[in-house]
Amino acid sequence: MNEKLEPVIGCVPCLDAIKMEFVPYKGSTVGECSRCELEVWLGPEQKKQQEAHGYPIVCLRCLVEEHGPKAMDLMQPLTEKRMGE
């Protein structure tokens, strides 16, 4: 059975990002995971999609918890920019 997945905006948790030396995209803001309320980095393109479509913001921790190892395969990039661009 093919389960239709609800579109969400997957975001890196702020504290995890600091530990990994992750540099957020220029213009990023801090948002909140709609499931666990953890602070996350919300990039400009993510913010545009969230505002345009109302997709919930979900941290990567919750996505992995929900979908297991296949979580990363389900994600679609919104930009080709690299960290900090």
Secondary structure, DSSP 8 states (H G I E B T S, - for coil): --------EEE-BHHHHHHTT----TT-EEEE-TTT--EEEE-HHHHHHHHHH---EEEHHHHHHHHGGGHHHH---S----TT-
